[in-house]
Amino acid sequence: MNCLLPRILLICLLAVPSLAATPYSKPQPAQLTKDGRRWAAQTLKKLSLEEKVGQMLNVRYFTDFQNFDGDNYRQFRDQMHKYHIGSITLTVHVDGGSLLRNPPLEIASIANQLQRDSKLPLLIAADLERGLASRATSVPAFPFAMAFGATGNTANAEKFGSITAEEARAVGIQWDFFPVADVNSNPSNPIINTRSFGEDPDAVSGMVAAFVRGAKTYGMLTTAKHFPGHGDTSTDSHLGTAKVEGDLARLESVELPPFRKAIDAGVDSVMVAHLTVPALEPDPEKVATISTKTVNGLLREQMGFKNLIVTDALEMRGLTNLYPAGHGNPAGRAAVDAVKAGNDVILLPSDLDGAFHGLVDAVKKGEIPQSRIDASVRRILELKASLGLNKARLVDLDQVPLLVSKQEDMQFAQQVADDAVTLVRDNGKTLPLSKLRAVTAESEGPQAPAKPSAQLVAIIITDSVVGFWGRGFEHALKARRPDATVFYVDNNLAAPLEPLILQSVKDANSVVVAAYAVPTAGKQVVVDGKLVNSVGLEQSTGALLGHVLDAAAAKTTVIAMGSPYLALDFSGIQTYICTYSNAPSSELSAVKVLFGEIPPRGKLPVTLPGIAPRGTSLSVVGSPNR
């Protein structure tokens, strides 16, 4: 037996290093070392033309559960191998305006599997405009950027960047398509709106730079978008080609300052928009994405940006309209033109095979120099090395419950939402509402049913009554007023329910309307019988709100659970609250203000023409309304 002991000890000693040396990618500041630069250079030399082109392509993957041995995942894996994909955007499905998000551990396991199945480490990206809550459940419920603008505190944006970075890196996401650097100076903007920090270039610049600084704490790559500025348009580039008017002086004073500040702060990438900007590119057939004057001329040369340039999604109609089907290889032509203009990463091409072969053929024919491809791929590889992905590409699943959804982070998200709520109009007759009984932390939970009364009527207007919007608002309202009568309406139900709702409104002492209107890609609504691109309410829900105000404006509080510009369509609003977001945290914040539990501390970060100037911030002047 004694002769076995040395062998057992030797086996144990050999086993310990293999167990302890499992390398995991960690949320820590990015740093390109000499070793990392060497890896990038050596890797670049070994890649074929096809592999280099693949590094420049980005495709999406949905984070809903799939068996990794199933046909769907195998098909995606085979596609990833065939086209040598260099980066992947994780996203979620949408149902009735609601994001079908997934638990953090599920996202982390998917990110790990994608990394295992890729020859080279992947850059895994996501649109995290509300932090990890944009793609995951049970995480801090941050509101949209405009809510941060309403707080006026850049420290909030910096901490938001830090928390988002730590949580995203913990689940395997290294690249955030945020911050939005657009200055939302056009009230009719249907797609930027609350995604922007506001309309003041200096204020937006400060928030953008702060977020970038915060994200660097844990090494998350950031993206300033949508260059050269998507704020002064009235067209959603998902649906058509948007146009930004104004001369160079206007661009220099309004659109470009946030991008300059982002670059100064060390932003890792800039996303170029599908916009026509005559002051930069006189050719109306060349949106910014494919304009050499805009990408190479302005962004690279004049503004001195050295890092990664990524297109907005090439599948968007703002670009595909310029490359009609039936004319050769439209996806390939779009990708070639984008690379020739100076973009490094081709995001979500409408036809992956077409984009891939279009780029490969363009290099082989001499239309795109090999050196141009090498320059982009070197940037991509060096970014991967700066994150240490060349040494450790997997995340430690055991660490996810320790790094994600920290209690202090959840509380901070709620505090930001609380501080953002803005009272824009107050007739002194409706606020604060009275509670049926005292509310404690414990009473936020399930309650015994109370018989609805005529005292308080709440109308929740959403895109779809089967979605999640309004549930948090109703829960918080009923915790304080279990007797409240609550109606959910969307465009299909507004007209049939209108007689009942109007009678209830007339009988009520107080009326609350929570109107959910948030910028949604590709959203079109019917107004006056026409299909329009808008963040406003649809025909029937808009008519219902108008009739409620006609009947009871003096006792009605309207809460914009999203776009603050909602009031521009309803001049009869006498008491108006803005939250700038439909996040659960904003729903609770709105109810807190309704009942006087917190004061409305936010300042309007945009102008509401004819209603209120930027900076408006009222205090509640009424007494408890019975």
N, C-alpha and C positions, 0 to 999 in steps of 0.2 A: 504493500500500500504506500509506503514511503517513497517508492520510486515513481509513483504516479503524481505526487504533489508538484514536483517541478514542472511537469507537463501541463497540469491544470493551471498553475500560476502563469505559465507562458501563454497559454490560450487566453486567459483573462486579460493579461497585459496587452495582447495583440488586439483583443476585441474592444477595449475601452476607447482607444483613439477613434476607431471607426464609428462608434456610437456618438462620441462627443463632437466629432468634426463635421457633423451634418451642417452644411452652410445654408443660412437663410438670409434673404434680403431683409434689411431692417430700415425702419423710418429714421433716417439720419441725413444730415446735409450732404448734398451732391458735391463731389470733388473729382475733377479730372486729373489723375496722377500721371506720372511718367509711364508707369506700367500700363495704365488704362489707355493712354495715347498710343503706346506701342501695340497693344492688342488691337486697337482700331485700325492702325496702319497695316499690320500683318494680316488681319482678317480681310481688309479691303483688297489686298493683293491676291488673295486666294479665291475671291469670288468671281464667278463667271458674269458675263453681261446680264444674263437672265436673273441671276441671284441679286445683282446690284439693283436692277429695276424693281424686283420684288421688295427690296428693303424700302423703297419709296412709296409702296402702296399700302393703304390702310383700308381694312374692311370691318364690318360690324359683326358682333356676336351677341345674341340675346342671353341674358343671365337666368332665364327660367330653367328649371331643372330638366336635365337630359341625362340619360344613361350613357356613359362614355363608351360603351360597347355597342350602342344603338346606331341605327343607320344614319340618323340626322347628324350626330356628332362625327361619325366616320367620314361622311361626305364633306363636312366642314374641314376636318383634319386633312383630308386628301387635297382639298382646294388650297389649304394653307401651304402644303408641301409643293404642289404643282406650280404655284405662283411665287413661292419663296417669300411669303408675306412678312413684312418687317414690323408692322404695328397693327393693333386691333382696338377698335372702339367697343367697349361694353355698353349695352343699352338695354332697355326694357320695352315690353309691349304697352300699348295704351288702350284703355277701354272706357268709353264714355267720358273722356277727358281726364281720367285717373290713370296714374302710372302704376303698372303692376310690378311693384318692386319686390326684391328678394332679401332674405336674411344675409347679414354680413359673412357668416361662415360659408354659405353657399357660394357667394361671389368669390371668396378666397379660394375655395376648392376648384372652382372653374378656372380662375386665373392660374393656379398651379398646374392644372391639367394642360391648359393651352401652352404654358411654358415648357412642360415636359415634352410636348409633341412638336415643338419647333426646333429646327436645327440650330438657329441662332437665337439668343434671347430676344424676346418681344418687348416693344414698348406697348404697354396696355393703357389705353386712354379712356376717358369718360367725360361727359358733360356734367360737371358737379357744380352747377350754378347755385344750388342751395346746400352745398356740402354733400356728404355722402348720402344724405336724405333724398337726393335726386334719383338715386338708384337702389337704395337699401332701406329696409324697415328697421325699426327699433334703434334709431340713431338720433342725434340732436336735430331737432326740427327747425333748421334755420329758415328764415324768410328770404324773399328775393332781394336782389341787390338794392333796389330803391328803398327798401326798409332801412338798410344800413345808411343810405344817404339821408334819410329822415332823422336818424339819430345824430348826424353831424359829427360823429366821433370816429376818426380814422383808427384809433386803437381797437375799436370793435372789428373793423375790417382786417386788421393785422392778426388779431386773435382768431378770427374766422379762418384765415388762411392757414394758421398753424394747426388748428384742430382738424380742418379738412385734410391737410397734408398727412398728419399722423394716422388718421383713420383710413384714408385712401391707400397709403403705403402698406398699412397693416393687412389690407385685403388684396394686395397685389396690383393696385392701380397706381401707376407712376406719373401719369400725364393728365392734367386737368385742362379741359377746354374752357378756361375762365382765368382772369376776370373779363367781363364785358367792359370794353373801354369806350363804347359808343356814348355820345352825349345826346340824350333824348330831347332834342329841342323841338321836335314836331309832335304836337298833341295827337295827330292822326296816325302816328306810327303804329302799325298793327302787329309788329313782331318783336320790337325791342322793348319799348314801354317799361314795365317794372323790372326787366332784366338789366336795365341801366341804373347806375347810382344816382342819376338825376340829369338836370339840364345845364348846370353850371360847369364849364370846363375845368376850372380850378378845383372845385369840390370833387368832381369825378376823378381827376388826376390824382388827388390825394388818396382817395379810396383805392384806386387801382394799384398805386405804388405800395400802399400799406398791405394789401392782400398778397402781392408778390413777395414782399419781405417776410410776411408770416409763413408763407408756404415753404420758403427756403429753410426754415427751421428743421423740417423733417424731410427735405429733399424731394418735394413734389414739383414736377415740371409744370410751369404755368403758361397760359396762352392768352395774349391780349387780342381781343376780337371786337369788331369785324372791320379790319383795315380797308380803306382809310377812314372809316366812320359810317355807321349805318343808322345814326340817330335822326337825321333830317330827311327821312323818306316817308312816303305813305303807301309803300308797296312791300309786301312780304316776298323776299327773294326765293322762298320755297315755291311760290306760285307764278312769279313773273320777274322781269328785269327791273330792279329798283334803280332810281336815279337820284343823285345828290347834286343839287344845284349850288351855285355860289362860286365866287372867284377864289384865287389862291389866298388872298388875304383872309377871307372867311374861313377857309380850311385851316389856315395856320392859327387862327384865333379860337376856333371852336372844335373842329374835328380832330386835329392832330395832337394837341397838347397831352391828352391822356396816354397816347401811344409813346410819345417822347418820354414821359415820366415812367412808363412801364419799362422802356428800354434802359433808362438811367437806373432803375431799381433792379435790373438784371433779369428781366423776363426771358424765359427760355425759348418761346416761340411766338410768332404772330400769325393769326389766321386772316387770310385775305377774302374779302366779300365779293359776291357776284353783283357789283354795282357799276353803273356807268357814272363816271365823274368827269364831265366835260373839261373842267379846269385842269385836270391831270392828263386826260386821254381824249383827244377830240374825235376819235373814231367811235361812232355810236355802236358799232358791232363788237367793240372790245370792252368787256367788263373788266374791273380791276384785276380779277383772277388771271386773265390772259393778257394783261397790259404790261409790256416790258417797261414802259415809262413809269408805271405805278410801283411795280414790285422791285425790279432792279434799280430803276432810276431814282425813285423817291425813297423807298424803304431801305434798300441796301446801301446805295451810294450817298444820298443826301442825309439820311437820318442815321447812317452808320450802323445798321443792325447786323450783327455778325452771326446770330444764332439761327434756329430752324424757322423756315417759312412754310406754312401749311395752307392748302386751299380750304375753303368751305366745301361742304359736300358737293361733289361733282354731279350728283344725281338730282340736284335742285333745278327747278324749271328756269330759274334766273340765268342758268348757264345752258341747260339742255335746249332751251328755245333757240339758241344760236347755232346749234348743231343738230338739225332735223334728221330724223331717221330716214333711211333710204338713200343716203348720200355716202357710200363707202363705209367707213368705220367711224361714226360720230364720236363714240366714247374715246377711241384712240386719238382722234384729232384734238379733242378737248384736253386730254392728258398731255399730249405733245405741246400744245400751245401754252398750257399752264407751266410746264417745265421750262420751256424756252423763255417765258416771262420771268422766271427766277424762283418758282416754288420748289421746295425740297420734298414735300410729302403730298401725295395725291389722295385726298380723303373721299372715301365712299364713291368710287366711280360707278356710273350707271350700268356699265358692262365691264366686269373685271377682266375677262378674257380680251375684250377689245382694247382696253386701256393698256394691258400688259404687252400685247403684241404690237400695238401702235407705238409704244415707247421703244421696244426692242428694235423694230424695223426702222424707226427714225434714226437711231444711233448707227445701225448698220449702213444706212443710206447716206450718212454724213449730215443729216439735218440737225441732229443734236450731237455736239462733240462728246467723246468719251469722257473728257476732262470735266464736262458739265455734270455728268452723272456721278463721277467720282467725288466731286465736291459735295454734292448733296448726301451721298452715302457716308462720306467721312463724318459729316456733321451728325448724322443719325447714329452711327456707331460710337462716336465720342460721347454723345448724350447717354447712350446705354452704359458705356464704361464709367461715366461720371456717377452713375447710380450704383455701380458695382455689380451690374447684371451679368457682366462677363465672368464673375466669380460666384455669384449666388443669385439665382433668378426666382427661387421659390420663397413663399412666405410661410412662417411657422403658424399653423392653424391653432396651436395651443395658446398663442399670444393674442389672438383676435379678441377673445372675451376680456382680456386685460387692457387692451389699447383702445377698443372701440366702445362707444356709448358710456363713457365715464359720467358719473353723476354730475360733476362740476361742469362738464361740457353741455349736458342736457339743460342745466340751469342757466348757463350763459346764453344758449340759443333762445330760451324763453325770455331772458332779460332784454335781449336785443329786440325781440318782437314787441315786448312791453314798451320799450323806450321809443319805438317807431310810431306808435299810434298817434295820429294827428287829428285834432278837431279843427275842421275847416270852416264850418258854419254852425251856429248855435242860436236858436231863437229863445233860449232861456225857459222853455216850457216842457222839455222832454227829459232832460238829463239832470241828475242820475236817476235811474230806475230804482224802485224800492224792491227789497228782497222779501220773499214770503217768510223766510226764516234765516237765521244766521248760517253762514257757510263756513265750514272748517275744512281742513285738509281731508279729514275722514269722509266728509259729506260729498266729496267730489265723486264718490263711487256710486254704485246702483242705488236707486231710491224707490221707496214704495210709490206706486202710481198715485197721482193726484188728479182730481177731476178738473178738466180744462175749464177755465173761466173766461169771461169776456174782458177781463182787465188788461191782459197783455197778449197781443197777437204778433207772431214772428213769421215772416215770409222769407224763405230761403230760395233764391233764384240761382239755378245752376245750369250747366250745359246738358246734364243728364241726371235725373233723379235717382238712377240706379248706381251712380258713382259714389265716391267717398266724400265729395265736397259737401260741407255743411254738417256732417255728423259730429265733428268736434265742437262746432258752434252750438248745435242743439244740446249736446251733452252738458256743456258748461252753462248754457242758459237754464236748462231744466234743473241743474243742481241748485240754482238760486231761485228759480220760479217754476216749480213743478206743475203749477197750474197753467202755464203758458200754452196757448194754442199755436201749434207750429204747422205751417204749410210748406211743402216742397213743390216747386214748380220748375218745369223746363219749357222749351218752346212748344212741345206737344201738349202739355197739360195746362198751360196758362189760360187759354181761352175757355176750355170746359170748366175750369175751377173758378174763373173770375167772378161769377155771381155770388158764390159762397164766400169767397175771400173778401169781396167788397162789402158784403153785409157784415162779416165779422169785423172788418176794419171800422165800419161806422159805429158798431156797438162797443168797440174797445176803448179803454182809457189811454193806452199807449200802443204804438205800432213800431215794430222794428223790421227793416228790410235789409237782409244780408245778400248783397248782389255779387256773385262770383263771376268775374270777367278777367281772365289772365291771357297773356300772349301765348298762342298755341300755333306751332308750325303748320302752315297750310290751312288754317281755319278760315272758313267762309260762312257768313250768315245772311239770312234774308232780311232786308230792310226795304220797306216800301215796294215790295214785290220784286226786288232786284237782289241778286247774289253779290255780296260785297265782302271784301277782306277787311275785317274789323275786330277790335277787342271789345266792342260794345255789345249790348244785349241784342238778341234777335227780335224779329218782328212782334211776336206774341208776348214774350216776356217784357219787352220794352213798353208795349202798349199797356200791359197790366200795371207796371210801375207808374206809368203816367196817370192811369186812372186812380190808383191808390193815392197819389199825391193830390189829384183833383178833389178827392173825397175827404182827405184827412192830412194834409201837409203839415199842419201846425202840431199835430201829435205824433208825427212819424220821424223816426231817425233812420237815415239811410247809411249803411256801412258798405264802403267799397272794399270787398275782399279780393283785391287785385288792383286793376287799373284805377288810378285816382281821377283819370279823365272822364269817368262815367258820368259825373255831374254835368258835363258840358252838354249832354243830351237831355237834361232834366232841370230846367231853370227853376222849377217849383220846389226844389229841395230846400228846406229851411234848416235842418240839422243834419250835418254831414261829417262822417268819420272815415278816415283812410287808414288802411293797414298795409297796403302795397303787396299783399301776399295772401294766398289761400292755404298756407301751411297750418298745421294743427296748432302751432304755437301762436300764430296770428289770430286764429279763431278764439283761443282762450284770452288773448290780450284784448280783443275787441269787447268781449263780454265783461272783462274786468273794468274797462273804462265805462261801459254802459251802466254798471252798478256802482260806480264811484270808488272802486277798490284801489285803483291807481289813477293818477292824473294823466291826461293826454300830453305827453312830453315831446312828441315828434314835431318837426318843422317841415312844411311842405317843400320837397326838393325840386318841384317843377311848378311852372305857372299854369293856372287854370284860367284861361282868358275869359274875362267877364265875371269871374267868380272869386278868385283869390290869387294874389301874387306869390311867387316863390318866397319861402321863409315864413309863411303864415303859420301861426301856432296859437290857438285859443285855449283858454281855460274854461272849465265847466262853470257856468254862472247860475244854473238852475238849482232848485231844491228837490229832494226826493219826490218823485211823481207817483202818486197812488193810483 
